[in-house]
Amino acid sequence: MAGTPERTSLGLAVQSLTPRAIRELGVPDTHGVLVRGVEDASRASNAGIRPGDVIVEIDRQPIESAADFERSVSEHRPGPPILMLVYRNGQSLFVAVG
């Protein structure tokens, strides 16, 4: 089950996807996290991440849950931006979060 959104180090509140959210959003994958909130002026906000986005990959690795998302972000090495595959409004796009 999804549970309460978790606030991440990037300024995001994310929540694991539920079967209902997958249906409602029309997400083609069954993995990922739903962005429930974005802090103003955060790294994620500056990169264009929006509430309602579904993040399905980080650095080309599938994300299965909110805990998996935070682990992947915390393990990302400093320097290059974090590459996220985002599903938004029926389209997939890559977003670099620096």
N, CA, C and O atoms as a DFTB+ gen file, in Angstrom:
392 C
 N C O
     1  1       0.838      -1.169       0.000
     2  2       0.000       0.000       0.000
     3  2       0.887       1.237       0.000
     4  3       2.048       1.160       0.401
     5  1       0.371       2.359      -0.435
     6  2       1.157       3.554      -0.655
     7  2       1.646       4.198       0.632
     8  3       2.838       4.481       0.750
     9  1       0.771       4.440       1.599
    10  2       1.185       5.076       2.824
    11  2       1.335       6.574       2.654
    12  3       0.895       7.152       1.660
    13  1       1.958       7.188       3.633
    14  2       2.157       8.630       3.645
    15  2       3.304       9.005       2.714
    16  3       4.304       8.290       2.649
    17  1       3.172      10.128       1.986
    18  2       4.282      10.558       1.131
    19  2       5.538      10.806       1.960
    20  3       5.467      11.311       3.080
    21  1       6.683      10.444       1.398
    22  2       7.960      10.666       2.057
    23  2       8.635      11.867       1.417
    24  3       8.732      11.942       0.192
    25  1       9.109      12.817       2.241
    26  2       9.834      13.980       1.741
    27  2      11.272      13.533       1.489
    28  3      11.876      12.883       2.342
    29  1      11.825      13.879       0.319
    30  2      13.168      13.435      -0.037
    31  2      14.155      14.593       0.001
    32  3      13.765      15.753       0.135
    33  1      15.416      14.271      -0.117
    34  2      16.478      15.273      -0.082
    35  2      16.435      16.227      -1.271
    36  3      17.073      17.280      -1.229
    37  1      15.715      15.896      -2.309
    38  2      15.631      16.759      -3.493
    39  2      14.502      17.775      -3.392
    40  3      14.316      18.584      -4.301
    41  1      13.741      17.744      -2.291
    42  2      12.608      18.649      -2.144
    43  2      11.323      18.075      -2.700
    44  3      10.408      18.816      -3.058
    45  1      11.252      16.763      -2.773
    46  2      10.060      16.077      -3.289
    47  2       9.352      15.323      -2.173
    48  3       9.989      14.817      -1.249
    49  1       8.041      15.253      -2.266
    50  2       7.267      14.318      -1.454
    51  2       6.793      13.253      -2.437
    52  3       6.015      13.540      -3.348
    53  1       7.266      12.026      -2.248
    54  2       6.927      10.939      -3.161
    55  2       6.200       9.837      -2.419
    56  3       6.317       9.693      -1.202
    57  1       5.447       9.063      -3.184
    58  2       4.657       7.970      -2.623
    59  2       4.712       6.809      -3.602
    60  3       4.635       7.009      -4.814
    61  1       4.845       5.609      -3.084
    62  2       4.841       4.424      -3.942
    63  2       3.532       4.367      -4.720
    64  3       2.485       4.781      -4.223
    65  1       3.602       3.853      -5.937
    66  2       2.402       3.729      -6.770
    67  2       1.474       2.648      -6.222
    68  3       1.925       1.614      -5.729
    69  1       0.193       2.900      -6.314
    70  2      -0.824       1.911      -5.966
    71  2      -1.485       1.457      -7.263
    72  3      -1.399       2.162      -8.268
    73  1      -2.137       0.305      -7.268
    74  2      -2.864      -0.118      -8.478
    75  2      -3.870       0.943      -8.940
    76  3      -4.044       1.156     -10.139
    77  1      -4.528       1.603      -7.986
    78  2      -5.497       2.643      -8.351
    79  2      -4.817       3.813      -9.059
    80  3      -5.315       4.295     -10.077
    81  1      -3.689       4.269      -8.532
    82  2      -2.959       5.378      -9.161
    83  2      -2.476       4.993     -10.554
    84  3      -2.526       5.805     -11.477
    85  1      -2.012       3.766     -10.707
    86  2      -1.560       3.292     -12.021
    87  2      -2.704       3.374     -13.022
    88  3      -2.511       3.838     -14.146
    89  1      -3.890       2.928     -12.625
    90  2      -5.072       2.991     -13.500
    91  2      -5.450       4.432     -13.821
    92  3      -5.633       4.790     -14.985
    93  1      -5.565       5.255     -12.782
    94  2      -6.015       6.632     -12.962
    95  2      -5.051       7.466     -13.805
    96  3      -5.480       8.297     -14.605
    97  1      -3.759       7.242     -13.625
    98  2      -2.760       8.019     -14.353
    99  2      -2.428       7.411     -15.713
   100  3      -1.808       8.068     -16.550
   101  1      -2.832       6.170     -15.939
   102  2      -2.527       5.502     -17.196
   103  2      -1.050       5.205     -17.356
   104  3      -0.524       5.189     -18.469
   105  1      -0.384       4.971     -16.237
   106  2       1.058       4.712     -16.253
   107  2       1.321       3.368     -16.935
   108  3       0.721       2.359     -16.562
   109  1       2.215       3.345     -17.934
   110  2       2.467       2.089     -18.651
   111  2       3.253       1.071     -17.831
   112  3       3.189      -0.124     -18.122
   113  1       3.990       1.511     -16.817
   114  2       4.769       0.611     -15.973
   115  2       4.051       0.409     -14.652
   116  3       3.206       1.216     -14.266
   117  1       4.385      -0.657     -13.968
   118  2       3.784      -0.905     -12.663
   119  2       4.748      -0.546     -11.541
   120  3       4.496      -0.866     -10.379
   121  1       5.836       0.108     -11.876
   122  2       6.775       0.544     -10.842
   123  2       6.949       2.055     -10.942
   124  3       6.581       2.678     -11.937
   125  1       7.512       2.618      -9.899
   126  2       7.758       4.049      -9.871
   127  2       7.191       4.668      -8.611
   128  3       6.615       3.984      -7.765
   129  1       7.365       5.988      -8.499
   130  2       6.819       6.741      -7.378
   131  2       6.043       7.932      -7.909
   132  3       6.412       8.541      -8.914
   133  1       4.973       8.247      -7.221
   134  2       4.132       9.381      -7.564
   135  2       4.634      10.603      -6.810
   136  3       4.823      10.549      -5.595
   137  1       4.849      11.702      -7.519
   138  2       5.270      12.952      -6.887
   139  2       4.024      13.621      -6.320
   140  3       3.138      14.026      -7.073
   141  1       3.953      13.737      -5.003
   142  2       2.800      14.338      -4.332
   143  2       3.020      15.816      -4.040
   144  3       2.056      16.566      -3.888
   145  1       4.276      16.243      -3.960
   146  2       4.568      17.649      -3.679
   147  2       5.991      17.981      -4.070
   148  3       6.867      17.116      -4.089
   149  1       6.212      19.273      -4.386
   150  2       7.538      19.757      -4.749
   151  2       7.768      21.070      -4.004
   152  3       6.969      21.999      -4.122
   153  1       8.852      21.149      -3.242
   154  2       9.185      22.367      -2.516
   155  2       9.636      23.444      -3.505
   156  3      10.392      23.164      -4.435
   157  1       9.171      24.667      -3.296
   158  2       9.601      25.794      -4.123
   159  2      11.113      25.969      -4.011
   160  3      11.691      25.795      -2.939
   161  1      11.740      26.311      -5.124
   162  2      13.176      26.596      -5.205
   163  2      14.050      25.392      -4.837
   164  3      15.235      25.572      -4.556
   165  1      13.509      24.188      -4.832
   166  2      14.303      22.981      -4.568
   167  2      14.987      22.539      -5.862
   168  3      14.691      23.048      -6.943
   169  1      15.891      21.598      -5.733
   170  2      16.565      21.044      -6.916
   171  2      15.554      20.438      -7.881
   172  3      15.657      20.619      -9.095
   173  1      14.575      19.714      -7.333
   174  2      13.559      19.082      -8.184
   175  2      12.692      20.125      -8.879
   176  3      12.393      19.989     -10.066
   177  1      12.286      21.167      -8.152
   178  2      11.478      22.231      -8.729
   179  2      12.234      22.934      -9.849
   180  3      11.677      23.189     -10.916
   181  1      13.493      23.243      -9.606
   182  2      14.319      23.915     -10.618
   183  2      14.493      23.070     -11.875
   184  3      14.696      23.609     -12.962
   185  1      14.415      21.750     -11.733
   186  2      14.552      20.852     -12.883
   187  2      13.226      20.659     -13.621
   188  3      13.201      20.097     -14.716
   189  1      12.123      21.124     -13.022
   190  2      10.831      21.026     -13.688
   191  2       9.959      19.867     -13.242
   192  3       8.934      19.598     -13.869
   193  1      10.336      19.173     -12.176
   194  2       9.491      18.098     -11.648
   195  2       8.231      18.734     -11.067
   196  3       8.300      19.770     -10.405
   197  1       7.072      18.104     -11.320
   198  2       5.786      18.645     -10.887
   199  2       4.997      17.612     -10.099
   200  3       5.175      16.408     -10.286
   201  1       4.106      18.096      -9.200
   202  2       3.190      17.152      -8.551
   203  2       2.366      16.423      -9.620
   204  3       1.931      17.024     -10.602
   205  1       2.163      15.131      -9.412
   206  2       1.442      14.322     -10.388
   207  2       2.357      13.567     -11.337
   208  3       1.921      12.629     -12.005
   209  1       3.635      13.971     -11.405
   210  2       4.602      13.214     -12.211
   211  2       4.819      11.848     -11.575
   212  3       4.663      11.685     -10.365
   213  1       5.176      10.874     -12.393
   214  2       5.557       9.558     -11.900
   215  2       7.004       9.328     -12.315
   216  3       7.327       9.328     -13.503
   217  1       7.865       9.133     -11.334
   218  2       9.282       8.876     -11.600
   219  2       9.455       7.365     -11.634
   220  3       9.233       6.681     -10.635
   221  1       9.857       6.846     -12.807
   222  2       9.952       5.394     -12.971
   223  2      11.387       4.874     -12.977
   224  3      11.618       3.681     -12.776
   225  1      12.355       5.769     -13.208
   226  2      13.765       5.362     -13.200
   227  2      14.629       6.482     -12.647
   228  3      14.309       7.662     -12.793
   229  1      15.722       6.099     -12.013
   230  2      16.782       7.025     -11.628
   231  2      18.071       6.452     -12.172
   232  3      18.417       5.300     -11.913
   233  1      18.789       7.284     -12.942
   234  2      20.048       6.859     -13.560
   235  2      19.881       5.518     -14.280
   236  3      20.732       4.632     -14.199
   237  1      18.757       5.406     -14.985
   238  2      18.413       4.252     -15.825
   239  2      18.152       2.959     -15.057
   240  3      18.191       1.869     -15.628
   241  1      17.884       3.090     -13.752
   242  2      17.539       1.933     -12.924
   243  2      16.088       2.072     -12.475
   244  3      15.702       3.137     -11.995
   245  1      15.267       1.017     -12.620
   246  2      13.856       1.098     -12.212
   247  2      13.713       1.412     -10.723
   248  3      14.505       0.956      -9.898
   249  1      12.697       2.191     -10.401
   250  2      12.365       2.542      -9.022
   251  2      11.092       1.794      -8.653
   252  3      10.090       1.880      -9.364
   253  1      11.126       1.061      -7.547
   254  2       9.999       0.227      -7.139
   255  2       9.148       0.844      -6.037
   256  3       7.969       0.510      -5.918
   257  1       9.723       1.746      -5.219
   258  2       9.003       2.277      -4.060
   259  2       9.624       3.598      -3.641
   260  3      10.664       4.003      -4.161
   261  1       8.969       4.273      -2.687
   262  2       9.510       5.522      -2.149
   263  2      10.852       5.277      -1.459
   264  3      11.766       6.092      -1.584
   265  1      10.980       4.177      -0.739
   266  2      12.247       3.853      -0.072
   267  2      13.345       3.580      -1.099
   268  3      14.489       3.992      -0.912
   269  1      13.000       2.896      -2.167
   270  2      13.941       2.622      -3.260
   271  2      14.382       3.937      -3.907
   272  3      15.556       4.110      -4.235
   273  1      13.438       4.858      -4.089
   274  2      13.749       6.170      -4.652
   275  2      14.781       6.888      -3.784
   276  3      15.801       7.352      -4.294
   277  1      14.528       6.983      -2.494
   278  2      15.435       7.696      -1.592
   279  2      16.805       7.026      -1.550
   280  3      17.829       7.709      -1.507
   281  1      16.831       5.686      -1.563
   282  2      18.120       4.974      -1.579
   283  2      18.897       5.318      -2.833
   284  3      20.098       5.582      -2.765
   285  1      18.226       5.318      -3.982
   286  2      18.895       5.622      -5.253
   287  2      19.431       7.046      -5.273
   288  3      20.530       7.293      -5.769
   289  1      18.662       7.974      -4.741
   290  2      19.104       9.379      -4.690
   291  2      20.301       9.508      -3.754
   292  3      21.272      10.188      -4.087
   293  1      20.247       8.870      -2.594
   294  2      21.343       8.994      -1.625
   295  2      22.623       8.314      -2.115
   296  3      23.718       8.717      -1.723
   297  1      22.505       7.299      -2.959
   298  2      23.681       6.592      -3.475
   299  2      24.267       7.252      -4.721
   300  3      25.346       6.869      -5.171
   301  1      23.569       8.240      -5.282
   302  2      24.065       8.928      -6.479
   303  2      25.346       9.684      -6.128
   304  3      25.393      10.411      -5.136
   305  1      26.374       9.509      -6.941
   306  2      27.642      10.169      -6.634
   307  2      27.558      11.661      -6.949
   308  3      26.902      12.060      -7.911
   309  1      28.221      12.482      -6.140
   310  2      28.210      13.927      -6.368
   311  2      28.822      14.267      -7.729
   312  3      29.686      13.549      -8.233
   313  1      28.369      15.350      -8.298
   314  2      28.911      15.787      -9.582
   315  2      27.847      15.858     -10.645
   316  3      27.176      16.879     -10.791
   317  1      27.684      14.767     -11.399
   318  2      26.702      14.824     -12.483
   319  2      25.273      14.892     -11.964
   320  3      24.984      14.426     -10.862
   321  1      24.376      15.474     -12.762
   322  2      22.973      15.511     -12.341
   323  2      22.377      14.102     -12.265
   324  3      22.869      13.163     -12.890
   325  1      21.313      13.987     -11.485
   326  2      20.567      12.730     -11.391
   327  2      19.622      12.677     -12.586
   328  3      18.824      13.592     -12.787
   329  1      19.707      11.625     -13.369
   330  2      18.848      11.455     -14.536
   331  2      17.606      10.677     -14.139
   332  3      17.697       9.547     -13.658
   333  1      16.435      11.293     -14.343
   334  2      15.171      10.647     -13.988
   335  2      14.318      10.456     -15.234
   336  3      14.205      11.353     -16.069
   337  1      13.720       9.276     -15.345
   338  2      12.712       9.037     -16.371
   339  2      11.372       9.310     -15.709
   340  3      11.004       8.666     -14.727
   341  1      10.644      10.283     -16.268
   342  2       9.398      10.769     -15.692
   343  2       8.258      10.502     -16.667
   344  3       8.391      10.724     -17.871
   345  1       7.151      10.031     -16.140
   346  2       5.927       9.860     -16.920
   347  2       5.004      11.010     -16.549
   348  3       4.675      11.198     -15.378
   349  1       4.582      11.785     -17.561
   350  2       3.728      12.959     -17.330
   351  2       2.722      13.076     -18.468
   352  3       3.104      13.142     -19.636
   353  1       1.452      13.101     -18.130
   354  2       0.383      13.344     -19.107
   355  2       0.501      12.466     -20.356
   356  3       0.381      12.952     -21.480
   357  1       0.736      11.178     -20.148
   358  2       0.779      10.250     -21.265
   359  2       2.086      10.185     -22.019
   360  3       2.184       9.485     -23.026
   361  1       3.099      10.903     -21.550
   362  2       4.401      10.907     -22.220
   363  2       5.524      10.632     -21.224
   364  3       5.426      10.962     -20.042
   365  1       6.587      10.022     -21.730
   366  2       7.779       9.805     -20.923
   367  2       8.847      10.809     -21.336
   368  3       9.028      11.083     -22.523
   369  1       9.550      11.353     -20.352
   370  2      10.620      12.290     -20.646
   371  2      11.726      12.129     -19.625
   372  3      11.490      11.712     -18.491
   373  1      12.933      12.466     -20.040
   374  2      14.063      12.446     -19.129
   375  2      14.244      13.837     -18.546
   376  3      14.130      14.842     -19.248
   377  1      14.530      13.879     -17.248
   378  2      14.766      15.134     -16.547
   379  2      16.068      14.979     -15.782
   380  3      16.273      13.984     -15.087
   381  1      16.957      15.973     -15.911
   382  2      18.217      15.979     -15.174
   383  2      18.056      16.898     -13.967
   384  3      17.767      18.085     -14.113
   385  1      18.245      16.335     -12.776
   386  2      18.127      17.095     -11.535
   387  2      19.528      17.318     -10.991
   388  3      20.206      16.372     -10.590
   389  1      19.961      18.583     -10.981
   390  2      21.329      18.920     -10.567
   391  2      21.438      19.415      -9.180
   392  3      22.536      19.729      -8.721
